[in-house]
Amino acid sequence: PVLATLTFGFVARHRRVSFSQTQRNFGVLGDLLTVVLFVSVATTLEWPRVLNGLALALAIIGVRAMSKVAESPRSPTRAAFPCARAC
């Protein structure tokens, strides 16, 4: 696998294609096509599935937040300085 990766990198670097300025960014046409792409994707979505996915994402975020709160120490001062009250 390592030799294949190195060989691919060598060949890709040797045959590097350089783009002109007009090919890199399509300018206004590229911006317009990007908007059309997002609008067309949004019209094909099934919104009940999107809402189910949003509910699942919020549940995962909530569980992660609760687990981080549960594992954090009660007071950062006590964790950093164990003898803060006794000293």
C-alpha positions as CSV (number, residue, x, y, z in Angstrom):
1,P,0.0,0.0,0.0
2,V,2.8,2.4,0.8
3,L,4.6,1.9,-2.5
4,A,1.3,2.3,-4.4
5,T,0.6,5.6,-2.6
6,L,4.1,6.9,-3.3
7,T,3.8,5.9,-6.9
8,F,0.4,7.6,-7.3
9,G,1.8,10.8,-5.7
10,F,4.8,10.8,-8.0
11,V,2.6,10.3,-11.1
12,A,0.0,12.9,-10.0
13,R,2.7,15.5,-9.3
14,H,4.4,14.8,-12.6
15,R,1.2,15.2,-14.6
16,R,0.0,18.2,-12.6
17,V,-2.6,20.3,-14.5
18,S,-2.4,24.0,-14.1
19,F,-5.7,25.9,-14.4
20,S,-6.0,29.3,-15.9
21,Q,-7.8,32.0,-14.0
22,T,-11.1,31.5,-16.0
23,Q,-11.1,27.7,-15.3
24,R,-10.5,28.0,-11.5
25,N,-13.5,30.1,-10.7
26,F,-16.5,30.4,-13.0
27,G,-17.2,33.9,-11.7
28,V,-20.8,35.1,-11.7
29,L,-21.9,32.0,-13.6
30,G,-20.3,29.8,-10.9
31,D,-22.2,31.7,-8.2
32,L,-25.4,31.4,-10.1
33,L,-24.9,27.6,-10.6
34,T,-24.2,27.2,-6.9
35,V,-27.5,28.9,-6.0
36,V,-29.3,26.7,-8.6
37,L,-27.7,23.6,-7.1
38,F,-28.8,24.4,-3.6
39,V,-32.3,25.3,-4.6
40,S,-32.7,22.1,-6.7
41,V,-31.4,20.0,-3.8
42,A,-33.8,21.8,-1.3
43,T,-36.8,21.1,-3.6
44,T,-36.0,17.3,-3.7
45,L,-35.8,16.9,0.1
46,E,-38.5,15.0,1.9
47,W,-39.2,17.4,4.8
48,P,-40.6,14.8,7.3
49,R,-37.3,13.0,7.0
50,V,-35.4,16.2,7.5
51,L,-37.3,16.9,10.7
52,N,-36.7,13.4,11.9
53,G,-33.0,13.8,11.3
54,L,-33.1,17.2,13.1
55,A,-34.7,15.6,16.1
56,L,-32.1,12.9,16.2
57,A,-29.3,15.4,15.9
58,L,-30.6,17.5,18.7
59,A,-31.0,14.4,20.9
60,I,-27.3,13.4,20.2
61,I,-26.2,17.0,21.0
62,G,-28.2,16.9,24.2
63,V,-26.8,13.6,25.3
64,R,-23.2,14.8,24.6
65,A,-23.8,18.0,26.6
66,M,-25.2,16.1,29.6
67,S,-22.3,13.6,29.6
68,K,-19.8,16.4,29.6
69,V,-21.6,18.1,32.5
70,A,-21.8,14.9,34.4
71,E,-18.1,14.1,34.1
72,S,-16.8,17.6,34.9
73,P,-15.6,18.2,38.4
74,R,-17.9,20.2,40.8
75,S,-15.5,23.0,41.3
76,P,-12.4,23.7,39.1
77,T,-10.7,25.4,42.1
78,R,-10.9,22.3,44.2
79,A,-9.6,20.2,41.3
80,A,-6.6,22.5,40.7
81,F,-5.9,23.3,44.3
82,P,-6.8,20.3,46.6
83,C,-5.8,22.0,49.8
84,A,-7.3,25.5,49.1
85,R,-9.6,25.4,52.1
86,A,-7.3,23.6,54.5
87,C,-4.3,25.9,53.8
